[in-house]
């Protein structure tokens, strides 16, 4: 049994699944591009590039008197 090639014959669930997969592919491509840019910007370096952020939320600590 082969899948229908015409979008009109596809169920809403199939269309939704295909749309989600396209969006996931775009996100993966974006992460790949960010990693490549990071590698190019940091070459040569001794530390590996991290795509994730390592910031700590919150403001500076208040000085005690």
N, C-alpha and C positions, 0 to 999 in steps of 0.2 A: 504494500500500500504506500503510495507516495503522497507527500503533502501538497495541498493545493498551491498553485503559484500565483493565483489572483487574490488580491487583498479582500475583494468582495466576498470570497468564499471562506475567509478565515473568521473564526469565532472571536468575540471581544477578548477572551482570555488569551488567545494566541497573539493577538495584536498587542495586548498589554505586555506580555512576556517579551516579545520582540523589541518593543520600545524600551523596556527596562534593560535589556541586554545591550542595546545601542548606547544608552546612557552610561552603563557601567564601563563599556569600552572607551567612551570619551573620558571618563574619570581616570581610568588606568593610563590612557595616553597622556593626560595632563600630569599625573604623578611621574611618569617616565620622563617627560620633558623637564620637569622641575629637578629631577635627579640628575639628568644630563647637564643642565645649566650649572647646578651646584658642583658637579665634578669638574666641569670646564673652568669655573671661576676659582676653584681651590687648587688646581694643579700647578705645580707639584706641592704636595702637602703630606704630613705624616699622619694626620688623623682622618678617618673616613668621614664622608659627608652624611649628614642626617637630614632626612626630608621632614621629620617631625620637629615641632617647636619644643624647646626645653625651658620656657619661661615659667616663672612662679607667680601666680596671681596674688594681688594684694599690694598695698602701699608700703613705704619704708616704715620700719619700727620707730615708735616715738621714743625720744630720749627721756630717761627718768632723771629727775633732779635729786 
